[in-house]
Amino acid sequence: MNRLSSYKHTPARQMVSGLIKNSKNVLGPIVRLFLFTLVSSLAIVANSSAAEGKQVTLTGEMIDTWCYVSQIMGSSDVVVGTSHHVCAVWCAAGGIPVGLLDKETNKVYMILTFEGDDTSAANDKLLYLQSHELTVKGTAFELDGLSYLNIDEVVSDQGIVNLTHEKFGIVPGEARP
Amino acid sequence: MKRKYSVKLSGLAAVTSLVVLAAGCATAPGDIQKWSVTNAEARALTGTVVDVQCELSGNCPDACGAGKRQLAIKTEDQGVVLAAKNLNFYSGAADELSPFCGQVVEVNGLFTENRGIRFFQVQNVRTPGGQWQKGTRYLQAWSERSGKSPSVASKWYNNDDRVKDVLEKDGRLGLGQAADDEYFN
């Protein structure tokens, strides 16, 4: 989230506008400019402690982010879907970030909260949703190059639709029975 | 053809696991292991251990969630770097870093940036100038949380009741037991 753009809608911004408006008749332009700069700077600093999110509706697969990014067990096409389901459950149970791979943009969102539960490492509920394709509503955040997602609501659960085992088998091999 | 490719991939995964295991046995405290991670770069970071959710929303539980939150290293030059992995198999870094919540630490390990995502694998952690602690605390934490013997912790993923429940319910393919029976038998 661009902090400057989010600042446009904050109470601080409204306060700045109000001050400028009320000062028109009593202060000169230079003083008004100084006041605007000062209060705007303070408002930006105040807003920098917490990012503002963006409401989103996304559809995508719940994935094991470590194997997807590291490719330690094969290409990113292999470590999704049925071929990697067991490993995805292991990694979610072990506290590796679970991600939502957005179908439209291929962007990965790290899931931080799920329907009000703010356990983001080894959340039991997410174990049962690994590899599923979900449509969710929530709040997305950007922080230092990563995208994060608070899922407010699962709109629909399509189950597991990415049948990668048909092409790639089971990865890793120790996930076989 | 499909079976041949599958066997080849399984073999590759097994070899990878062996290489990682072998590397894990041969390192001194503070050394960085080489894992076959795409775009991996051995790196050390100094910064404050932070809870990502706390950084984003101001929702900040004690001890950074005590293992239940995704944690990161907040550095001066690289911002908030998510610590996604530790040195054990299939486990994250929350248990490695939560004892250091809010403290400045030195960590080393593998940094990778791929598909627009940047991750850090915490291999060792210490307070500045202190003794290195290997990023394997997860096994002890799992044993304490699950009530299971430390002797089965190295393969915690095969002994975890939560995992067993999911796999019994949904099968190894996630498509139900009937699909598993047809595929694996």
Interface residues (C-beta under 8 A of the other chain):
Chain A: S49 A50 A51 G53 T65 W66 Y68 V69 S70 Q71 I72 M73 G74 S76 V78 T82 H85 V86 C87 V89 W90 C91 A93 G94 G95 I96 P97 N106 K107 V108 M110 L112 T113 D118 T119 S120 A121 A122 N123 D124 L127 Y128 Q130 S131 H132 F141 L143 D144 G145 L146 Y148 N150 I160 H165 E166 K167 F168 G169 I170 V171 P172 G173 E174 A175 R176 P177
Chain B: K2 R3 Y5 S6 V7 L9 S10 G11 L12 A13 A14 T16 S17 W35 S36 V37 T38 A40 V52 Q53 E55 L56 S57 G58 N59 P61 G65 G67 K68 R69 Q70 L71 Q78 G79 V80 V81 L82 A84 K85 N88 F89 Y90 S91 G92 A93 A94 D95 T112 N114 R115 G116 I117 R118 F119 Q121 Y138 W156 Y157 D160 R162 V163 V166 L167 K169 D170 R172 L173 G174 L175 D180 Y183 F184
